Amino acid sequence: MLRLAIPILFATFGRIGFGRSLAALLWMTMILCAMLAVLRREGVFAAGLNHWDEMIGYTALFCAAMALIQSSGN
């Protein structure tokens, strides 16, 4: 929960608007999760949750944020 609260807090104070700031921060978090998964040599289809699964969750949030941005016309 804290990992999602931090990007939301930073997006609140972004100069380009909340939606675009949140989308950019979610994109950066996706890249960070992928890099951590590669560095830790985590399996993509492991039995437990790992950074790959977290990256997929952030990807879904990123896609939802982009869909809302696109539908609002901004």
N, CA and C atoms as a LAMMPS dump frame, in Angstrom:
ITEM: TIMESTEP
0
ITEM: NUMBER OF ATOMS
222
ITEM: BOX BOUNDS ff ff ff
-5.0000000000000000e+02 5.0000000000000000e+02
-5.0000000000000000e+02 5.0000000000000000e+02
-5.0000000000000000e+02 5.0000000000000000e+02
ITEM: ATOMS id mol type element x y z
1 1 1 N 0.819 -1.183 0
2 1 2 C 0 0 0
3 1 3 C 0.87 1.257 0
4 2 1 N 1.977 1.19 0.737
5 2 2 C 2.862 2.346 0.807
6 2 3 C 3.506 2.619 -0.553
7 3 1 N 3.793 1.561 -1.295
8 3 2 C 4.413 1.754 -2.613
9 3 3 C 3.485 2.474 -3.575
10 4 1 N 2.202 2.371 -3.392
11 4 2 C 1.253 3.085 -4.235
12 4 3 C 0.943 4.473 -3.673
13 5 1 N 1.033 4.623 -2.367
14 5 2 C 0.744 5.92 -1.748
15 5 3 C 1.794 6.967 -2.106
16 6 1 N 3.035 6.548 -2.243
17 6 2 C 4.106 7.495 -2.562
18 6 3 C 3.916 8.119 -3.946
19 7 1 N 3.678 7.335 -5.03
20 7 2 C 3.422 7.987 -6.322
21 7 3 C 2.173 8.867 -6.321
22 8 1 N 1.144 8.461 -5.584
23 8 2 C -0.07 9.285 -5.521
24 8 3 C 0.224 10.616 -4.831
25 9 1 N 1.031 10.581 -3.771
26 9 2 C 1.398 11.802 -3.074
27 9 3 C 2.194 12.733 -3.987
28 10 1 N 3.167 12.202 -4.701
29 10 2 C 3.952 13.027 -5.622
30 10 3 C 3.097 13.541 -6.778
31 11 1 N 2.162 12.73 -7.27
32 11 2 C 1.304 13.159 -8.376
33 11 3 C 0.383 14.293 -7.953
34 12 1 N 0.025 14.338 -6.692
35 12 2 C -0.84 15.404 -6.192
36 12 3 C -0.194 16.769 -6.369
37 13 1 N 1.113 16.834 -6.216
38 13 2 C 1.826 18.104 -6.309
39 13 3 C 2.482 18.32 -7.673
40 14 1 N 2.177 17.472 -8.657
41 14 2 C 2.755 17.614 -9.991
42 14 3 C 2.224 18.835 -10.719
43 15 1 N 3.066 19.433 -11.53
44 15 2 C 2.673 20.643 -12.261
45 15 3 C 1.881 20.353 -13.532
46 16 1 N 1.946 19.116 -14.03
47 16 2 C 1.263 18.807 -15.287
48 16 3 C -0.11 18.186 -15.057
49 17 1 N -0.582 18.196 -13.83
50 17 2 C -1.883 17.627 -13.516
51 17 3 C -1.742 16.272 -12.856
52 18 1 N -2.755 15.934 -12.073
53 18 2 C -2.695 14.695 -11.3
54 18 3 C -2.636 13.469 -12.192
55 19 1 N -3.497 13.395 -13.201
56 19 2 C -3.567 12.206 -14.046
57 19 3 C -2.279 11.929 -14.793
58 20 1 N -1.734 12.934 -15.42
59 20 2 C -0.487 12.755 -16.179
60 20 3 C 0.695 12.475 -15.252
61 21 1 N 0.735 13.136 -14.108
62 21 2 C 1.811 12.872 -13.151
63 21 3 C 1.729 11.448 -12.625
64 22 1 N 0.519 11.003 -12.296
65 22 2 C 0.35 9.64 -11.802
66 22 3 C 0.742 8.627 -12.865
67 23 1 N 0.351 8.872 -14.112
68 23 2 C 0.708 7.951 -15.194
69 23 3 C 2.223 7.871 -15.37
70 24 1 N 2.897 9.004 -15.314
71 24 2 C 4.354 9.003 -15.455
72 24 3 C 5.016 8.267 -14.299
73 25 1 N 4.524 8.477 -13.087
74 25 2 C 5.103 7.794 -11.934
75 25 3 C 4.811 6.297 -11.957
76 26 1 N 3.641 5.912 -12.412
77 26 2 C 3.336 4.486 -12.543
78 26 3 C 4.226 3.838 -13.588
79 27 1 N 4.492 4.543 -14.676
80 27 2 C 5.39 4.022 -15.711
81 27 3 C 6.794 3.815 -15.143
82 28 1 N 7.283 4.783 -14.384
83 28 2 C 8.613 4.645 -13.782
84 28 3 C 8.643 3.502 -12.771
85 29 1 N 7.551 3.308 -12.032
86 29 2 C 7.483 2.219 -11.072
87 29 3 C 7.47 0.877 -11.783
88 30 1 N 6.807 0.786 -12.938
89 30 2 C 6.83 -0.446 -13.724
90 30 3 C 8.256 -0.794 -14.134
91 31 1 N 8.994 0.193 -14.61
92 31 2 C 10.38 -0.034 -15.035
93 31 3 C 11.232 -0.458 -13.844
94 32 1 N 11.041 0.185 -12.693
95 32 2 C 11.798 -0.161 -11.495
96 32 3 C 11.524 -1.597 -11.072
97 33 1 N 10.267 -2.019 -11.088
98 33 2 C 9.93 -3.393 -10.711
99 33 3 C 10.565 -4.398 -11.659
100 34 1 N 10.55 -4.096 -12.951
101 34 2 C 11.168 -4.996 -13.928
102 34 3 C 12.678 -5.091 -13.705
103 35 1 N 13.32 -3.96 -13.431
104 35 2 C 14.765 -3.978 -13.188
105 35 3 C 15.096 -4.768 -11.926
106 36 1 N 14.306 -4.589 -10.869
107 36 2 C 14.549 -5.343 -9.64
108 36 3 C 14.34 -6.838 -9.858
109 37 1 N 13.349 -7.207 -10.645
110 37 2 C 13.104 -8.622 -10.926
111 37 3 C 14.264 -9.229 -11.698
112 38 1 N 14.812 -8.489 -12.641
113 38 2 C 15.948 -9.003 -13.419
114 38 3 C 17.189 -9.105 -12.537
115 39 1 N 17.424 -8.076 -11.73
116 39 2 C 18.603 -8.094 -10.858
117 39 3 C 18.54 -9.214 -9.823
118 40 1 N 17.359 -9.517 -9.337
119 40 2 C 17.204 -10.587 -8.349
120 40 3 C 17.012 -11.952 -8.997
121 41 1 N 16.968 -11.98 -10.313
122 41 2 C 16.794 -13.213 -11.089
123 41 3 C 15.547 -13.979 -10.661
124 42 1 N 14.446 -13.252 -10.557
125 42 2 C 13.179 -13.853 -10.168
126 42 3 C 12.521 -14.499 -11.382
127 43 1 N 11.896 -15.624 -11.174
128 43 2 C 11.19 -16.302 -12.247
129 43 3 C 9.88 -15.607 -12.573
130 44 1 N 9.536 -15.613 -13.853
131 44 2 C 8.311 -14.926 -14.272
132 44 3 C 7.073 -15.644 -13.75
133 45 1 N 7.069 -16.947 -13.819
134 45 2 C 5.905 -17.72 -13.374
135 45 3 C 6.231 -18.481 -12.096
136 46 1 N 6.729 -17.777 -11.088
137 46 2 C 7.079 -18.403 -9.812
138 46 3 C 5.819 -18.739 -9.024
139 47 1 N 5.978 -19.599 -8.039
140 47 2 C 4.833 -20.021 -7.221
141 47 3 C 4.312 -18.88 -6.344
142 48 1 N 5.205 -18.037 -5.86
143 48 2 C 4.803 -16.917 -5.013
144 48 3 C 4.839 -15.608 -5.774
145 49 1 N 4.325 -14.574 -5.141
146 49 2 C 4.337 -13.255 -5.769
147 49 3 C 5.745 -12.671 -5.734
148 50 1 N 6.11 -11.982 -6.804
149 50 2 C 7.426 -11.357 -6.879
150 50 3 C 7.304 -10.025 -7.615
151 51 1 N 8.44 -9.455 -7.995
152 51 2 C 8.423 -8.139 -8.648
153 51 3 C 7.769 -8.177 -10.032
154 52 1 N 7.792 -9.315 -10.701
155 52 2 C 7.112 -9.411 -11.998
156 52 3 C 5.606 -9.219 -11.818
157 53 1 N 5.059 -9.84 -10.784
158 53 2 C 3.623 -9.705 -10.516
159 53 3 C 3.275 -8.268 -10.127
160 54 1 N 4.156 -7.644 -9.368
161 54 2 C 3.937 -6.253 -8.997
162 54 3 C 3.979 -5.347 -10.228
163 55 1 N 4.883 -5.657 -11.161
164 55 2 C 4.963 -4.883 -12.398
165 55 3 C 3.664 -5.002 -13.2
166 56 1 N 3.084 -6.19 -13.238
167 56 2 C 1.818 -6.387 -13.957
168 56 3 C 0.7 -5.568 -13.306
169 57 1 N 0.685 -5.515 -11.977
170 57 2 C -0.319 -4.701 -11.279
171 57 3 C -0.171 -3.226 -11.598
172 58 1 N 1.07 -2.734 -11.594
173 58 2 C 1.297 -1.327 -11.94
174 58 3 C 0.987 -1.057 -13.413
175 59 1 N 1.199 -2.056 -14.266
176 59 2 C 0.85 -1.896 -15.681
177 59 3 C -0.657 -1.728 -15.844
178 60 1 N -1.434 -2.503 -15.09
179 60 2 C -2.891 -2.38 -15.151
180 60 3 C -3.339 -1.003 -14.654
181 61 1 N -2.728 -0.528 -13.572
182 61 2 C -3.071 0.811 -13.075
183 61 3 C -2.674 1.892 -14.072
184 62 1 N -1.517 1.716 -14.72
185 62 2 C -1.062 2.667 -15.731
186 62 3 C -2.044 2.718 -16.902
187 63 1 N -2.486 1.55 -17.364
188 63 2 C -3.441 1.506 -18.48
189 63 3 C -4.77 2.158 -18.091
190 64 1 N -5.206 1.935 -16.854
191 64 2 C -6.446 2.565 -16.396
192 64 3 C -6.294 4.076 -16.32
193 65 1 N -5.152 4.541 -15.819
194 65 2 C -4.916 5.985 -15.74
195 65 3 C -4.866 6.601 -17.133
196 66 1 N -4.206 5.94 -18.074
197 66 2 C -4.131 6.459 -19.437
198 66 3 C -5.507 6.468 -20.105
199 67 1 N -6.328 5.455 -19.831
200 67 2 C -7.68 5.428 -20.398
201 67 3 C -8.513 6.59 -19.855
202 68 1 N -8.364 6.888 -18.576
203 68 2 C -9.096 8.023 -18.005
204 68 3 C -8.598 9.346 -18.57
205 69 1 N -7.298 9.462 -18.773
206 69 2 C -6.744 10.685 -19.353
207 69 3 C -7.249 10.877 -20.781
208 70 1 N -7.241 9.784 -21.555
209 70 2 C -7.699 9.842 -22.944
210 70 3 C -9.186 10.18 -23.024
211 71 1 N -9.988 9.59 -22.118
212 71 2 C -11.438 9.822 -22.185
213 71 3 C -11.819 11.22 -21.72
214 72 1 N -10.969 11.832 -20.872
215 72 2 C -11.288 13.182 -20.415
216 72 3 C -10.909 14.243 -21.435
217 73 1 N -10.124 13.864 -22.429
218 73 2 C -9.779 14.79 -23.502
219 73 3 C -8.624 15.722 -23.175
220 74 1 N -7.869 15.436 -22.152
221 74 2 C -6.731 16.271 -21.78
222 74 3 C -5.464 15.739 -22.367
